[in-house]
Amino acid sequence: MRRSFFVFLIIFFTLTLCSCTNTGRQLEPLRTETVDFDINTAAQMVQKGEKIIADISLKDTVTRDEFNQFLAALDEAYNGYEDAQWEYMFFYNEEFEDEQSAVLHLNKDMFYPTIYHKDVEIVSAQIKNEYYQDESFNNSILTIREEYLGEDNKLKGWYRECLYKKNDKDEWVFYAFGGQINFGEEGITSDYLGLK
């Protein structure tokens, strides 16, 4: 009796666990729509962070305080986005990691295109809305796309997308980049393109 009870339990748990496996189906939206977003408002949103970057790229060195202010300003402009690791992109880690270094040199072998540079423009701003049967899955993503529109062969085809989602207050907040963020190859310097 006891043995058959354990066999029954094993079969029951096995069937229960097997029925809980993922079927591999993805949740598909019922409806998707794409709507244009005001390009001037999009420019203002992008300018917030890119002005900070364009300004610091003109410098050769900064103080430790300026470095900390730069990181805090970008943290605010990009809503705490951490994947970019701004300090490693714009500065030399052996300097900023050394707390004794009062003056930090900017990485002049890296170029971060901004809409303040010649031939870099915002070419589109669109909201993609996805609607699901369960409304808690509904989603809206604002994509602002910047492109290099000039003739330089090293920059041709370059684009970067700034992606935003709405927060609980119904405000657009930055959450990710798409495309290529910056350049760090042979012959590229922080002043590779002039400012407008």
C-alpha positions as a LaTeX table, in Angstrom:
\begin{tabular}{lrrr}
\hline
Residue & $x$ (\AA) & $y$ (\AA) & $z$ (\AA) \\
\hline
Met1 & 0.00 & 0.00 & 0.00 \\
Arg2 & 2.70 & 2.41 & 1.01 \\
Arg3 & 4.77 & 1.58 & $-2.05$ \\
Ser4 & 1.88 & 2.22 & $-4.46$ \\
Phe5 & 1.23 & 5.54 & $-2.72$ \\
Phe6 & 4.84 & 6.66 & $-3.37$ \\
Val7 & 4.62 & 5.52 & $-6.99$ \\
Phe8 & 1.41 & 7.53 & $-7.33$ \\
Leu9 & 3.11 & 10.61 & $-5.80$ \\
Ile10 & 6.08 & 10.32 & $-8.15$ \\
Ile11 & 3.81 & 10.03 & $-11.18$ \\
Phe12 & 1.66 & 12.93 & $-9.97$ \\
Phe13 & 4.65 & 15.27 & $-9.42$ \\
Thr14 & 6.21 & 14.27 & $-12.73$ \\
Leu15 & 3.01 & 15.04 & $-14.62$ \\
Thr16 & 2.56 & 18.30 & $-12.73$ \\
Leu17 & 6.10 & 19.45 & $-13.50$ \\
Cys18 & 5.83 & 18.44 & $-17.16$ \\
Ser19 & 2.62 & 20.41 & $-17.57$ \\
Cys20 & 4.38 & 23.55 & $-16.28$ \\
Thr21 & 7.07 & 23.62 & $-18.94$ \\
Asn22 & 7.29 & 26.51 & $-21.38$ \\
Thr23 & 5.53 & 25.80 & $-24.65$ \\
Gly24 & 7.92 & 28.12 & $-26.51$ \\
Arg25 & 5.14 & 30.39 & $-27.70$ \\
Gln26 & 5.77 & 34.11 & $-27.47$ \\
Leu27 & 3.11 & 36.53 & $-26.42$ \\
Glu28 & 2.02 & 38.33 & $-29.57$ \\
Pro29 & 0.31 & 41.72 & $-29.55$ \\
Leu30 & $-3.24$ & 41.95 & $-30.83$ \\
Arg31 & $-2.45$ & 45.20 & $-32.57$ \\
Thr32 & 0.62 & 47.33 & $-33.25$ \\
Glu33 & 0.66 & 50.92 & $-34.43$ \\
Thr34 & 3.42 & 53.38 & $-35.23$ \\
Val35 & 2.80 & 57.10 & $-34.90$ \\
Asp36 & 5.07 & 60.05 & $-35.56$ \\
Phe37 & 6.37 & 62.00 & $-32.59$ \\
Asp38 & 7.07 & 65.75 & $-32.75$ \\
Ile39 & 10.62 & 66.12 & $-34.10$ \\
Asn40 & 11.24 & 69.38 & $-32.20$ \\
Thr41 & 10.28 & 67.79 & $-28.89$ \\
Ala42 & 12.50 & 64.83 & $-29.79$ \\
Ala43 & 15.42 & 67.20 & $-30.44$ \\
Gln44 & 14.94 & 68.79 & $-27.02$ \\
Met45 & 14.97 & 65.36 & $-25.38$ \\
Val46 & 18.21 & 64.33 & $-27.12$ \\
Gln47 & 19.88 & 67.71 & $-26.58$ \\
Lys48 & 19.62 & 67.28 & $-22.83$ \\
Gly49 & 22.41 & 64.67 & $-22.69$ \\
Glu50 & 24.27 & 65.50 & $-25.86$ \\
Lys51 & 24.97 & 69.10 & $-24.86$ \\
Ile52 & 26.82 & 67.80 & $-21.79$ \\
Ile53 & 28.85 & 65.47 & $-24.02$ \\
Ala54 & 29.57 & 68.07 & $-26.72$ \\
Asp55 & 30.78 & 70.54 & $-24.08$ \\
Ile56 & 33.14 & 68.16 & $-22.31$ \\
Ser57 & 34.59 & 66.82 & $-25.57$ \\
Leu58 & 36.07 & 70.29 & $-26.20$ \\
Lys59 & 38.25 & 69.99 & $-23.10$ \\
Asp60 & 41.60 & 68.26 & $-22.68$ \\
Thr61 & 41.43 & 67.85 & $-18.91$ \\
Val62 & 38.93 & 68.24 & $-16.08$ \\
Thr63 & 39.20 & 68.38 & $-12.33$ \\
Arg64 & 37.90 & 65.56 & $-10.17$ \\
Asp65 & 34.89 & 67.77 & $-9.30$ \\
Glu66 & 34.15 & 68.43 & $-12.98$ \\
Phe67 & 34.42 & 64.69 & $-13.64$ \\
Asn68 & 31.90 & 63.92 & $-10.87$ \\
Gln69 & 29.57 & 66.69 & $-12.10$ \\
Phe70 & 29.79 & 65.31 & $-15.65$ \\
Leu71 & 28.79 & 61.81 & $-14.50$ \\
Ala72 & 25.98 & 63.15 & $-12.31$ \\
Ala73 & 24.64 & 65.31 & $-15.16$ \\
Leu74 & 24.64 & 62.34 & $-17.57$ \\
Asp75 & 23.03 & 60.15 & $-14.94$ \\
Glu76 & 20.22 & 62.68 & $-14.69$ \\
Ala77 & 19.96 & 63.27 & $-18.45$ \\
Tyr78 & 19.81 & 59.54 & $-19.22$ \\
Asn79 & 17.67 & 58.55 & $-16.23$ \\
Gly80 & 20.35 & 56.50 & $-14.51$ \\
Tyr81 & 21.28 & 54.46 & $-17.60$ \\
Glu82 & 24.38 & 52.50 & $-16.58$ \\
Asp83 & 25.20 & 50.37 & $-19.61$ \\
Ala84 & 27.10 & 53.17 & $-21.37$ \\
Gln85 & 29.77 & 53.44 & $-18.62$ \\
Trp86 & 30.46 & 57.06 & $-19.48$ \\
Glu87 & 33.62 & 57.29 & $-17.38$ \\
Tyr88 & 35.31 & 54.52 & $-19.40$ \\
Met89 & 34.17 & 56.05 & $-22.67$ \\
Phe90 & 35.43 & 59.58 & $-22.05$ \\
Phe91 & 38.32 & 59.16 & $-19.60$ \\
Tyr92 & 41.27 & 56.89 & $-18.90$ \\
Asn93 & 40.42 & 54.37 & $-16.20$ \\
Glu94 & 43.90 & 54.39 & $-14.65$ \\
Glu95 & 43.35 & 58.08 & $-13.86$ \\
Phe96 & 39.74 & 58.18 & $-12.67$ \\
Glu97 & 40.12 & 54.97 & $-10.66$ \\
Asp98 & 43.04 & 56.55 & $-8.80$ \\
Glu99 & 41.35 & 58.78 & $-6.22$ \\
Gln100 & 44.62 & 60.71 & $-5.84$ \\
Ser101 & 44.39 & 62.00 & $-9.43$ \\
Ala102 & 43.07 & 65.54 & $-9.18$ \\
Val103 & 43.23 & 66.21 & $-12.93$ \\
Leu104 & 41.78 & 63.75 & $-15.44$ \\
His105 & 42.56 & 63.65 & $-19.16$ \\
Leu106 & 39.80 & 63.11 & $-21.68$ \\
Asn107 & 40.12 & 60.23 & $-24.13$ \\
Lys108 & 40.93 & 62.02 & $-27.37$ \\
Asp109 & 40.94 & 58.76 & $-29.38$ \\
Met110 & 37.16 & 58.41 & $-29.18$ \\
Phe111 & 34.43 & 60.32 & $-31.00$ \\
Tyr112 & 30.86 & 60.57 & $-29.74$ \\
Pro113 & 28.68 & 62.11 & $-32.49$ \\
Thr114 & 25.98 & 64.49 & $-31.27$ \\
Ile115 & 23.34 & 66.61 & $-32.95$ \\
Tyr116 & 25.68 & 69.52 & $-32.23$ \\
His117 & 28.16 & 68.14 & $-34.79$ \\
Lys118 & 28.06 & 68.98 & $-38.50$ \\
Asp119 & 26.02 & 66.57 & $-40.63$ \\
Val120 & 24.48 & 64.75 & $-37.63$ \\
Glu121 & 20.72 & 65.15 & $-37.57$ \\
Ile122 & 17.62 & 63.67 & $-36.02$ \\
Val123 & 15.95 & 61.94 & $-38.95$ \\
Ser124 & 12.92 & 60.40 & $-37.25$ \\
Ala125 & 10.98 & 60.16 & $-34.03$ \\
Gln126 & 8.28 & 57.53 & $-33.75$ \\
Ile127 & 6.22 & 55.84 & $-31.09$ \\
Lys128 & 5.49 & 52.15 & $-31.46$ \\
Asn129 & 2.42 & 51.11 & $-29.48$ \\
Glu130 & 1.71 & 47.44 & $-28.83$ \\
Tyr131 & $-1.68$ & 46.33 & $-27.52$ \\
Tyr132 & $-2.29$ & 42.95 & $-25.88$ \\
Gln133 & $-5.35$ & 41.08 & $-24.71$ \\
Asp134 & $-4.09$ & 41.53 & $-21.16$ \\
Glu135 & $-3.72$ & 45.33 & $-20.99$ \\
Ser136 & $-0.97$ & 45.09 & $-18.39$ \\
Phe137 & 1.34 & 44.04 & $-21.25$ \\
Asn138 & 0.53 & 47.09 & $-23.41$ \\
Asn139 & 3.72 & 48.88 & $-24.32$ \\
Ser140 & 4.84 & 52.14 & $-25.94$ \\
Ile141 & 8.40 & 52.83 & $-27.08$ \\
Leu142 & 9.59 & 56.16 & $-28.44$ \\
Thr143 & 12.55 & 55.82 & $-30.82$ \\
Ile144 & 14.52 & 58.92 & $-31.77$ \\
Arg145 & 16.98 & 58.20 & $-34.57$ \\
Glu146 & 20.10 & 60.26 & $-35.29$ \\
Glu147 & 22.14 & 59.75 & $-38.46$ \\
Tyr148 & 25.29 & 61.06 & $-40.05$ \\
Leu149 & 24.23 & 62.61 & $-43.36$ \\
Gly150 & 27.63 & 63.74 & $-44.64$ \\
Glu151 & 30.13 & 62.23 & $-47.06$ \\
Asp152 & 32.87 & 60.96 & $-44.72$ \\
Asn153 & 33.48 & 57.26 & $-45.45$ \\
Lys154 & 34.29 & 56.37 & $-41.83$ \\
Leu155 & 30.97 & 57.77 & $-40.64$ \\
Lys156 & 28.70 & 56.85 & $-43.56$ \\
Gly157 & 25.83 & 54.67 & $-42.49$ \\
Trp158 & 26.21 & 55.62 & $-38.83$ \\
Tyr159 & 23.10 & 55.96 & $-36.71$ \\
Arg160 & 22.18 & 55.93 & $-33.05$ \\
Glu161 & 18.73 & 55.47 & $-31.59$ \\
Cys162 & 17.63 & 56.81 & $-28.24$ \\
Leu163 & 14.80 & 54.70 & $-26.83$ \\
Tyr164 & 12.31 & 55.98 & $-24.28$ \\
Lys165 & 9.47 & 54.42 & $-22.30$ \\
Lys166 & 6.79 & 56.06 & $-20.21$ \\
Asn167 & 7.13 & 56.01 & $-16.44$ \\
Asp168 & 4.35 & 55.89 & $-13.82$ \\
Lys169 & 3.87 & 59.65 & $-14.21$ \\
Asp170 & 3.25 & 59.24 & $-17.97$ \\
Glu171 & 6.58 & 60.94 & $-18.78$ \\
Trp172 & 9.03 & 59.69 & $-21.38$ \\
Val173 & 12.23 & 58.41 & $-19.75$ \\
Phe174 & 15.36 & 57.20 & $-21.47$ \\
Tyr175 & 16.01 & 53.47 & $-21.17$ \\
Ala176 & 18.38 & 52.28 & $-23.95$ \\
Phe177 & 20.50 & 53.01 & $-27.00$ \\
Gly178 & 20.29 & 51.33 & $-30.38$ \\
Gly179 & 22.82 & 51.44 & $-33.19$ \\
Gln180 & 26.39 & 52.60 & $-32.57$ \\
Ile181 & 27.04 & 54.87 & $-29.61$ \\
Asn182 & 30.54 & 56.10 & $-30.46$ \\
Phe183 & 33.68 & 55.55 & $-32.56$ \\
Gly184 & 37.06 & 54.48 & $-31.29$ \\
Glu185 & 39.05 & 53.39 & $-34.32$ \\
Glu186 & 42.26 & 54.42 & $-36.06$ \\
Gly187 & 42.17 & 58.02 & $-37.27$ \\
Ile188 & 39.16 & 58.99 & $-35.15$ \\
Thr189 & 39.59 & 61.73 & $-32.55$ \\
Ser190 & 37.19 & 63.45 & $-30.18$ \\
Asp191 & 37.01 & 66.45 & $-32.54$ \\
Tyr192 & 36.60 & 64.37 & $-35.72$ \\
Leu193 & 33.63 & 66.49 & $-36.82$ \\
Gly194 & 33.35 & 70.19 & $-36.17$ \\
Leu195 & 30.47 & 71.65 & $-34.22$ \\
Lys196 & 27.62 & 73.41 & $-36.03$ \\
\hline
\end{tabular}
